[in-house]
Amino acid sequence: MTGAEQVISALKQHKITTIFGYPGGTIMPVYDRLLDTDIEHILCRHEQGAAIAAIGYARAAGTTGVCMATSGPGATNLITGLADAMLDSIPLVAITGQVASPLIGTDAFQEVDVLGLSLGCTKHSFLVTDPSELADVLEQAFTIASSGRPGPVLVDITKDALLAEVPQQEIMSMEPVKAPEPEHKHLVSARQLIAESQRPMLYIGGGVVLGQATGELRDFIDATQIPSVTTLKALGTVPYCSPYYLGMLGMHGNQAANHAIQQCDLLVVIGARFDDRVTGKLAEFAPNAKVIHLDIDAAEIGKFREVSVPMRGDLRQLLPHLTLNNLQLNEWQQQVAELKQQYAWRYDHPGERIYAPLLLRQLSDRVCDKTIITTDVGQHQMWAAQHMQPAHPQNFISSSGLGTMGYGLPAAIGAKEARPEDPVVLITGDGSFMMNVQEMATLKRRKLPVKILLLDNQRLGMVKQWQELFFEERYSETDLSDNPDFVTMARAFDIPGRTITTKSEVPAAIEDLLTSSGSYLLHVRISEQDNVWPLVPPGAANHKMLEGNS
Ligand SMILES: Cc1ncc(C[n+]2csc(CCOP(=O)(O)OP(=O)(O)O)c2C)c(N)n1
């Protein structure tokens, strides 16, 4: 068996059926062996697209994603994907070819120290020069990527190691590291704090999704009726019909969510990390609250905020331990319900032009519960987060930590490959779409019926909004009014589409988008003047949100 065959064997051992990649010199031995397997390789048109598609696959399916590239430029093109997976804690294994080991350090053709480059954006990185280590390293890579707090792992393999004969090796499955059991004294203290609290709030993060604890969370909320807010990554964990769920908190969160957090006396943090986009001015975040922090990653507990009770462990085990019935929270629940009503989103935007929040709400009401939404990055992303109501967290896939423009299309491809039966809708902006637009060729090749909603304000809208608000309306390099004709461009990839410009066209256009048989591009012209509200200005406390009228 060769090193390349060993790679294939490890993929099979881990029941990997689909991988995303792009071939080239040093990784050719693996591509050659791929021909003889039933592993589906999705050829993306850029390695960044491949890495992000693998992330979309992992997020939609709840498994580990795999991407592959050659050395040098192939490997460097993967780096943004690795960083994205790192900041969103997505299990990803990236396999790259490297120049032959005698050439390492010689500036050989397509040699780049990808291990060095990757160190800041992977959970772990390996360089394999000795083929006899390959089986063990790959086993470690899959275990590390998916265990504890998940993340990306790079395995860089020299070409000579891929070509070398290695004895058939029995691959020993590694036992994933077990999450610690909660300490009794912490359970007692946490239950006591919850029982005594007059104004508790749940601050729910992506750890719930990664820890596959959505069911336990929903049971906990049903039993306790504690009001809740979620981060961008946790949208869909709490059903939108829950009476005391206030939506997303933070910079572009719902005002009700931010105000309730500021007023609470106990914050139960569940798989969240006090991200700066969430907390605003940290010193003034939930200023009167004691904190119970539940997380699998010890490094997150107490990182930014002193905690009263640390609870490290598996959320599926922890949450049932904290479930209390008959909490007397009527007064607080009523306050929360009033906040929710006071700050409910309004869609009564005047005029005939298309108002993106209303359109997204109409779309959200029209799609079925299985629909997966992927987004790009910018104003449209925040509007999607505010106004779409995913039925499940694995149905809302957005680059949260890194904010990677160009994410939406490849993520949609990965999601559709993972769940071919479920509808996939991409919500993108005119800036972001162009960043991985080449992946329309992947849609075409794979005949994937991904529905593309392109909100075109002819601007890098989010940056323009900041220039307007914080740089005295000095608009530097945010004008995209020379965009291509998107519908014509899509047609070049066999993707039909149309443009709409007025509000009255929206319902029929949504219908066309969703009921078309294949991929479809709905190009929506919106005003460059519409901004995302509310907004917590940088450095301000969360209750000092700005509410503009666009
Ligand atoms: C790769 C990358 N480059 C730059 C940025 C900075 N950035 C954040 S939002 C944004 C504008 C996005 O424009 P568009 O996709 O048109 O979305 P809009 O904000 O107009 O909805 C930019 C440039 C980024 N997040 N990612």
The ligand as an SDF file (V2000), in Angstrom:
LIG
                    3D

 26 27  0  0  0  0  0  0  0  0999 V2000
  -12.6710   38.7920    2.6340 C   0  0  0  0  0  0  0  0  0  0  0  0
  -13.1760   40.0410    3.2580 C   0  0  0  0  0  0  0  0  0  0  0  0
  -12.7060   41.2420    2.8720 N   0  0  0  0  0  0  0  0  0  0  0  0
  -13.1730   42.3930    3.4290 C   0  0  0  0  0  0  0  0  0  0  0  0
  -14.1270   42.3320    4.4000 C   0  0  0  0  0  0  0  0  0  0  0  0
  -14.6560   43.6250    5.0350 C   0  0  0  0  0  0  0  0  0  0  0  0
  -16.0890   43.7870    4.7600 N   0  0  0  0  0  0  0  0  0  0  0  0
  -17.0470   43.4490    5.6430 C   0  0  0  0  0  0  0  0  0  0  0  0
  -18.5790   43.6700    5.0590 S   0  0  0  0  0  0  0  0  0  0  0  0
  -18.0020   44.2890    3.6190 C   0  0  0  0  0  0  0  0  0  0  0  0
  -18.9430   44.7470    2.5340 C   0  0  0  0  0  0  0  0  0  0  0  0
  -19.7450   43.6340    1.9800 C   0  0  0  0  0  0  0  0  0  0  0  0
  -20.4010   44.0770    0.8080 O   0  0  0  0  0  0  0  0  0  0  0  0
  -21.5510   43.2420    0.1570 P   0  0  0  0  0  0  0  0  0  0  0  0
  -21.1670   41.8240    0.0330 O   0  0  0  0  0  0  0  0  0  0  0  0
  -21.9790   43.9220   -1.0670 O   0  0  0  0  0  0  0  0  0  0  0  0
  -22.6720   43.2730    1.2710 O   0  0  0  0  0  0  0  0  0  0  0  0
  -23.5380   44.4840    1.8270 P   0  0  0  0  0  0  0  0  0  0  0  0
  -22.8480   44.9530    3.0710 O   0  0  0  0  0  0  0  0  0  0  0  0
  -23.5990   45.5520    0.7860 O   0  0  0  0  0  0  0  0  0  0  0  0
  -24.8530   43.8600    2.1280 O   0  0  0  0  0  0  0  0  0  0  0  0
  -16.5950   44.3160    3.6080 C   0  0  0  0  0  0  0  0  0  0  0  0
  -15.7660   44.8330    2.5020 C   0  0  0  0  0  0  0  0  0  0  0  0
  -14.5680   41.0560    4.8010 C   0  0  0  0  0  0  0  0  0  0  0  0
  -15.4480   40.8790    5.7810 N   0  0  0  0  0  0  0  0  0  0  0  0
  -14.1120   39.9330    4.1990 N   0  0  0  0  0  0  0  0  0  0  0  0
  1  2  1  0
  2  3  1  0
  2 26  2  0
  3  4  2  0
  4  5  1  0
  5  6  1  0
  5 24  2  0
  6  7  1  0
  7  8  2  0
  7 22  1  0
  8  9  1  0
  9 10  1  0
 10 11  1  0
 10 22  2  0
 11 12  1  0
 12 13  1  0
 13 14  1  0
 14 15  2  0
 14 16  1  0
 14 17  1  0
 17 18  1  0
 18 19  2  0
 18 20  1  0
 18 21  1  0
 22 23  1  0
 24 25  1  0
 24 26  1  0
M  CHG  1   7   1
M  END
$$$$
